[in-house]
Amino acid sequence: MDSRLSGEGTVVRRRRVCSACRRRFTTYERIEEELPIVIKKDGRRAPYDRAKVIAGLRRACEKRPVSIEVIEQVADRVEAAVIAAGSREVQSAFIGATVMNELHAIDQVAYVRFASVYRSFKDIDEFTREVEELTRLRGVLALESAAPKEPKDES
């Protein structure tokens, strides 16, 4: 029925109709690229799995105002970063740091949730320091955005 590019031009979305039952459904076609092997913290190696990234994002964003579309977009950007690294192997720490950077910009609660699992805080003091740093950064950003802008000299 209909085909169009979605995402950043890397996915083709097709609306289809079943010829037998006449029900409509959507398919997504994605280019299969050779994704690198992920080196885990304990040294094990496993294939990159987008579903694991999405599952981690969903857990972090549970009961938060983050849509599944935003989660999918974050997963797209993480996968693009993994591919852009250009290596046949990538450390799981790289993937985790990329996810944390994305969450930091989207939802601070989801960021702290993900960080608490990813960074394996040893005690409440480590967790508190992370929250305090996030609060400090929020204050700095608020001050920067509230500061009056210098008018441009248009001469």
N, C-alpha and C positions, 0 to 999 in steps of 0.2 A: 504494500500500500504506500509506504513512505520510507525514504532513506535519508539520513542526514548525518553529518559529522557532529560528534559531541566531544566534550572535554576540550583538549587543546589540539583537536584534529587527529588524535591518535586512535579514536574509537568511532566505528560506524554504528549508528543506532537505526534499526530497521523495525518498522511496524508491519506485522504480517497478519494474514488471515488463514486459518486452517481450512483447506478445501473440503474436508469431510464434515466438520461440525460447525464451521463458520465463526468460531471464536477468534478473537483478536489477541495477539500477544506481541511482545517486544523481544528482539534479540540484540545482543551487542557483539560486534566483531572487533577484536583487538589484535594488533600485530604481535605475533609471537617473536620475542627477541630472546637471544641467548642470555639468560640472567645469570649473574655470578653465584658462586657457592658462598654461603654465609659461614664464617668461622665463629663458633659460639665461645662464650667465656671459658668453658672448660676444654676448649681445643677441638671439640667435635665439629664436623662439617656437615652442612645440610643445604639442600637447594633453597634459594630464595622463595618465600611463600607469601604472596600478597595477602592471602586469606588470614595469615597470622597477624600481619600488620593491621588489617581491618578489625580483627577480633580485639586486639589490644586497644585500638582507638575507640571501639564501641564500649569496651569496659570502662575506659577512662572517661568517656563522655556520657555514660549512663545517667539518666535523669538530669541531664544538662540541656540547655537550649541549642544543641548542635545537631543539625540535620544529617541524615544519611548521605545526602549529596555532598555536604562539606567533608564528611569522613572519606567519601570516595575521592574527592579532589585532593585531600591530604595524602591518601594512599597513592594517587597518581604522581604527586610531586615527590614523595619518598622514593617511589620506583624510578622516576626520572633521575633523581640524584644518585641512586645506586648504579644505574646504567651510565650516567655521566662520569662516574668515578673511573670508568674505563678499565677496570681490573677484572680478572677472572674470579677473584675471591675478594670478599668484603667482610670486615669485622662487624659483628653484631652491634658493637658499641657505636659504629658509624650510623647504623640504621636507627638505634635508640636515640642518639643525639639529634638526628634529623627529625624524628617524630616529636621529640621534646621541643625543638625550636618551632615547629609548626603549631603544636598545642599552646605554646606560650603566647603566640599571637592570636589564637582563637578563643581560648577559654582557660583562665588561670586555675580554676578548680580542677578541670580535666588535666591540666599540666601537672599540678601537684599530685594528683592520683597516679598518673603515669610515672612521674619521677619517684614516687614512694616505692613502686615495684621495681622500676628499672634500676634505680640507684641502690636499692636494698639498704635503706637507712638502718643503721645499727641500733639507734636509740631515739628517743623523743627529741633530744637536743639537736641531732642532725636534721630531723624533720622540721623543727622549729626554726633553725637557721635558714633553711630553704624558704620557708614561708615568710620570714622576716626580710630576706633578700628580695623576694617577689614583691612584697609590700613597699620596700624602699624603691625598687625600680618603677613601680606604679606611681609613686609620689614624684619621682624625677620626671617621668613622662608627662604627668599632669601639669607640673610647673612649666615644662617646655612648651606645652600646647597652650597654656594660659598667658605666656609671655607675649607682650605686644610685638608685632612684626615691624621691622624697619621698612619704611616706604622705599620703593625702588626709585633710583634717580633716573628719570627718563629723558635726560638732556642729550 
